[in-house]
Amino acid sequence: MPRSVVLIVNHRKPRAAEALREVRGLIEQHGKLVAQLEADEHEPIPTNGGVDLVIALGGDGTILSAAGRCLQLGCPLLGVNMGKVGFMAGYELESFRAAAPVLLGNGELTTRRVRALHADVVGADGTPRCSAVALNEFVVTAGPPYRMITLDVSVDNAPGPSVSGDGLIVSTPLGSTAYNVSAGGPIVAPGVDASILTPIAAHSLSFRPIVVPASSEIRITIESVNAFEDAGTTLMVDGQVHDRLHEGDIMRVRTGEEIVEFVIDPSVSYWQTLIGKMHWASAPSSPGSRGIPGDR
């Protein structure tokens, strides 16, 4: 039986219209198109009649947003890269075209399972304030007017350090190549069941990023914050503003039970993607070797 497919499209990408025509044509030829949704509208994925596969056409932001919509759906997500890097995309347009009969028909899918992170925030008096689910990361960011904030960090109820700086990232292995790596955190392979704690511009020479088991509960107590009109110290979830944080708030982070299955190209390893798209461990290059003018 051909697969029933929901297609999510980011029309802001330069090649989106042309790629959409081709991808839709492939779905209609080899599968069954249930619905086409806009990436920016965040409407729920329709489940009437069943959905076997969600395809996201766009960059990493589009794919990450689509993954959040798939959390409760229980069907795999396939990203077709239309962005600059597309690290989360399982396929480029060319490789998707070649594999379409298998992917959209009844062929076997190769998937990578990603577990979500949960966060619950309570006030100083114990009143629940907010909760959130992340696939990439939670970020406690200092916010305007960008003075240092102070956070107490505890793992599995053990007394932990106090960090002063611009904030803290709690990342999944999937998110380890995003904000985490930009802030100096480690890249963690997707098969490692772990969470990563990475400080942002810590006022310390010794507070280094650390990887903890996914089974650990991470507690972050907000000791001091920035308060500035409608902005200030904030909880960010997968790059989106979620809620303001206040002095005395306690944030508990744990790995959840929700899983998103990303469809990947079995002919391309994680390490090939890491080297090809992130240029991991690339040797220094001479001027002109990557389009930089140099001596002739």
C-alpha positions as CSV (number, residue, x, y, z in Angstrom):
1,M,0.0,0.0,0.0
2,P,1.3,3.5,-0.8
3,R,2.0,5.7,2.2
4,S,-0.4,8.5,3.2
5,V,1.6,11.7,3.4
6,V,1.3,15.1,5.0
7,L,3.5,17.7,3.3
8,I,4.7,20.8,5.3
9,V,6.3,23.5,3.2
10,N,8.3,26.6,3.9
11,H,7.4,28.9,0.9
12,R,10.0,31.5,2.0
13,K,12.9,29.4,0.7
14,P,14.1,30.6,-2.7
15,R,13.6,27.3,-4.5
16,A,10.4,26.3,-2.7
17,A,7.9,26.6,-5.5
18,E,9.9,24.5,-7.9
19,A,10.8,21.9,-5.3
20,L,7.2,21.7,-4.2
21,R,5.9,20.9,-7.6
22,E,8.4,18.1,-7.9
23,V,7.8,16.7,-4.4
24,R,4.1,16.9,-4.8
25,G,4.3,15.1,-8.1
26,L,6.4,12.3,-6.6
27,I,4.0,11.9,-3.7
28,E,1.0,11.7,-6.1
29,Q,2.9,9.2,-8.3
30,H,4.2,6.9,-5.6
31,G,2.1,7.6,-2.5
32,K,-1.1,9.4,-1.4
33,L,-1.2,13.1,-0.4
34,V,-3.4,13.7,2.6
35,A,-2.8,17.4,3.2
36,Q,-0.4,20.2,2.5
37,L,0.4,22.6,5.3
38,E,2.3,25.8,5.6
39,A,5.3,25.8,7.9
40,D,4.5,29.2,9.4
41,E,0.9,28.5,10.4
42,H,1.6,25.7,12.9
43,E,-1.8,24.1,12.4
44,P,-2.3,20.6,13.7
45,I,-1.5,17.7,11.4
46,P,-4.8,16.2,10.3
47,T,-5.2,12.5,11.3
48,N,-8.5,11.7,9.6
49,G,-7.9,8.5,7.5
50,G,-4.4,8.0,9.1
51,V,-1.0,9.5,8.3
52,D,2.0,7.2,7.6
53,L,4.6,9.9,6.9
54,V,5.2,13.6,7.3
55,I,7.5,15.3,4.9
56,A,8.9,18.7,5.7
57,L,10.3,20.8,2.8
58,G,12.6,23.5,4.1
59,G,15.6,24.1,6.3
60,D,16.4,23.0,9.9
61,G,13.9,25.4,11.4
62,T,11.1,24.0,9.3
63,I,12.1,20.4,10.1
64,L,12.4,21.2,13.8
65,S,9.0,22.8,13.9
66,A,7.4,19.9,12.0
67,A,9.1,17.5,14.5
68,G,7.3,19.3,17.3
69,R,4.0,18.8,15.5
70,C,4.8,15.0,15.1
71,L,5.4,14.4,18.8
72,Q,1.9,13.3,19.6
73,L,1.3,11.8,16.1
74,G,3.5,8.8,16.3
75,C,4.5,8.8,12.6
76,P,7.9,9.3,11.1
77,L,9.2,12.6,9.8
78,L,11.3,13.0,6.6
79,G,13.1,16.3,6.0
80,V,14.0,17.4,2.5
81,N,16.6,20.1,2.7
82,M,15.8,23.5,1.2
83,G,18.0,25.5,3.6
84,K,21.6,26.5,3.9
85,V,22.8,23.6,6.0
86,G,19.9,21.2,6.5
87,F,21.8,19.2,9.1
88,M,18.5,17.7,10.3
89,A,17.3,16.8,6.8
90,G,17.4,13.1,5.9
91,Y,17.5,13.9,2.2
92,E,18.5,16.4,-0.3
93,L,16.0,16.9,-3.2
94,E,18.2,14.8,-5.6
95,S,18.4,11.8,-3.2
96,F,14.7,12.1,-2.3
97,R,13.9,11.9,-6.0
98,A,15.9,8.7,-6.4
99,A,14.5,7.1,-3.3
100,A,10.8,8.2,-3.7
101,P,9.4,4.8,-4.9
102,V,10.7,3.2,-1.7
103,L,10.0,6.1,0.7
104,L,6.5,6.7,-0.6
105,G,5.6,3.2,-1.4
106,N,5.7,0.3,1.0
107,G,9.5,0.1,1.3
108,E,11.3,-0.1,4.6
109,L,12.2,3.2,6.2
110,T,15.5,3.8,8.0
111,T,14.8,6.0,11.0
112,R,16.7,7.7,13.9
113,R,14.7,8.0,17.2
114,V,15.0,11.3,19.1
115,R,13.6,11.7,22.7
116,A,12.2,15.0,23.8
117,L,13.2,17.0,26.9
118,H,10.5,18.1,29.4
119,A,10.8,21.2,31.6
120,D,8.5,22.3,34.4
121,V,8.9,25.7,36.1
122,V,7.5,26.5,39.5
123,G,7.7,29.8,41.4
124,A,9.5,30.5,44.7
125,D,6.2,29.6,46.5
126,G,5.9,26.3,44.6
127,T,3.1,27.5,42.3
128,P,3.4,25.9,38.8
129,R,4.3,28.6,36.3
130,C,4.9,26.9,32.9
131,S,5.9,23.7,31.2
132,A,7.5,22.9,27.9
133,V,8.8,20.2,25.6
134,A,12.0,20.6,23.5
135,L,13.7,18.5,20.9
136,N,16.8,20.6,20.5
137,E,17.3,22.6,23.7
138,F,16.1,24.7,26.6
139,V,17.9,27.9,27.1
140,V,17.8,30.2,30.1
141,T,19.0,33.4,28.6
142,A,19.9,36.6,30.5
143,G,17.9,38.9,28.2
144,P,17.8,42.8,28.3
145,P,19.6,44.7,29.7
146,Y,22.1,41.9,29.3
147,R,23.7,42.0,32.7
148,M,25.0,38.7,34.2
149,I,22.4,36.4,35.8
150,T,23.1,33.8,38.5
151,L,21.8,30.2,38.3
152,D,22.2,27.3,40.8
153,V,22.5,24.0,39.0
154,S,21.8,20.6,40.6
155,V,21.8,17.1,38.9
156,D,19.9,14.3,40.6
157,N,19.5,16.4,43.8
158,A,23.2,16.6,44.4
159,P,24.5,20.0,45.5
160,G,25.9,21.7,42.4
161,P,27.6,24.8,41.2
162,S,26.4,28.4,40.9
163,V,27.0,29.9,37.5
164,S,27.1,33.6,36.7
165,G,27.0,34.6,33.1
166,D,24.6,35.0,30.1
167,G,22.7,31.9,30.8
168,L,22.6,28.1,30.4
169,I,21.7,25.6,27.7
170,V,20.3,22.1,28.3
171,S,20.5,20.2,25.1
172,T,19.6,16.9,23.6
173,P,22.1,15.0,21.3
174,L,20.0,16.3,18.4
175,G,20.4,19.9,19.5
176,S,24.1,19.4,20.3
177,T,25.1,20.7,16.9
178,A,22.9,23.8,17.2
179,Y,23.2,26.6,19.9
180,N,25.1,24.2,22.1
181,V,28.1,23.8,19.8
182,S,28.1,27.6,19.1
183,A,28.5,28.2,22.8
184,G,31.4,25.7,23.1
185,G,29.5,22.6,24.0
186,P,30.3,19.1,22.7
187,I,28.8,17.4,19.7
188,V,27.1,14.2,21.0
189,A,26.3,11.4,18.6
190,P,22.6,10.6,18.3
191,G,23.0,7.1,19.7
192,V,24.1,8.5,23.1
193,D,21.2,8.7,25.6
194,A,22.3,11.9,27.3
195,S,21.6,15.6,28.1
196,I,24.2,18.3,27.8
197,L,24.6,21.3,30.1
198,T,26.5,24.2,28.5
199,P,27.0,27.6,30.1
200,I,26.7,30.8,28.0
201,A,29.6,33.2,28.6
202,A,30.2,32.0,32.1
203,H,32.1,34.3,34.4
204,S,34.4,31.4,35.4
205,L,37.5,29.7,34.0
206,S,36.4,26.3,35.2
207,F,32.7,25.9,34.5
208,R,32.9,23.6,31.5
209,P,30.1,21.9,29.5
210,I,29.1,18.5,30.9
211,V,27.2,15.5,29.6
212,V,24.9,13.7,32.0
213,P,22.7,10.6,31.6
214,A,19.3,11.1,30.0
215,S,17.8,9.6,33.2
216,S,19.1,12.5,35.3
217,E,16.9,15.3,36.5
218,I,18.5,18.7,36.2
219,R,17.3,21.4,38.5
220,I,18.0,25.1,37.8
221,T,17.3,27.7,40.5
222,I,17.0,31.2,39.2
223,E,19.0,33.3,41.8
224,S,19.2,36.6,39.9
225,V,17.6,37.9,36.7
226,N,17.3,40.8,34.4
227,A,14.0,42.7,34.4
228,F,13.5,45.2,31.6
229,E,10.0,46.4,30.7
230,D,8.5,43.6,28.6
231,A,11.8,41.7,28.2
232,G,14.4,40.2,30.6
233,T,15.5,36.8,31.6
234,T,13.6,34.2,29.5
235,L,13.1,30.5,28.9
236,M,13.7,29.7,25.2
237,V,12.4,26.5,23.8
238,D,13.9,25.3,20.5
239,G,14.8,28.9,19.6
240,Q,11.4,30.3,20.5
241,V,10.5,32.6,23.4
242,H,8.4,30.6,25.9
243,D,8.1,32.5,29.2
244,R,9.7,35.1,31.4
245,L,11.7,33.8,34.4
246,H,11.8,35.4,37.8
247,E,14.0,35.3,40.9
248,G,13.3,32.2,42.9
249,D,11.9,30.2,40.0
250,I,12.9,26.5,39.9
251,M,13.1,24.7,36.6
252,R,13.3,20.9,36.5
253,V,14.4,19.3,33.2
254,R,14.1,15.5,32.5
255,T,14.0,13.3,29.4
256,G,10.4,12.6,28.4
257,E,8.8,9.5,26.8
258,E,7.8,11.2,23.6
259,I,9.8,10.1,20.6
260,V,10.1,11.5,17.0
261,E,11.4,9.2,14.3
262,F,13.5,11.0,11.7
263,V,13.7,9.2,8.4
264,I,17.3,9.1,7.2
265,D,19.2,8.1,4.1
266,P,20.8,4.7,5.0
267,S,23.6,5.4,2.5
268,V,24.8,8.5,4.4
269,S,26.2,8.0,7.9
270,Y,26.0,10.6,10.7
271,W,29.7,11.1,10.4
272,Q,29.4,11.9,6.7
273,T,26.8,14.5,7.5
274,L,28.8,16.0,10.3
275,I,31.9,16.3,8.0
276,G,30.0,17.3,4.9
277,K,27.6,19.9,6.4
278,M,29.3,21.1,9.6
279,H,32.9,20.7,8.2
280,W,33.8,18.8,11.5
281,A,37.5,18.2,11.9
282,S,38.3,19.8,8.5
283,A,41.9,20.6,8.0
284,P,43.0,24.2,7.5
285,S,42.7,25.4,3.9
286,S,44.7,27.8,1.8
287,P,43.3,31.1,0.5
288,G,41.2,30.5,-2.6
289,S,40.4,26.9,-1.9
290,R,36.8,27.7,-0.9
291,G,36.2,30.6,-3.2
292,I,38.3,33.1,-1.1
293,P,40.5,35.2,-3.4
294,G,44.2,34.5,-3.0
295,D,47.5,34.6,-4.9
296,R,47.4,33.1,-8.4
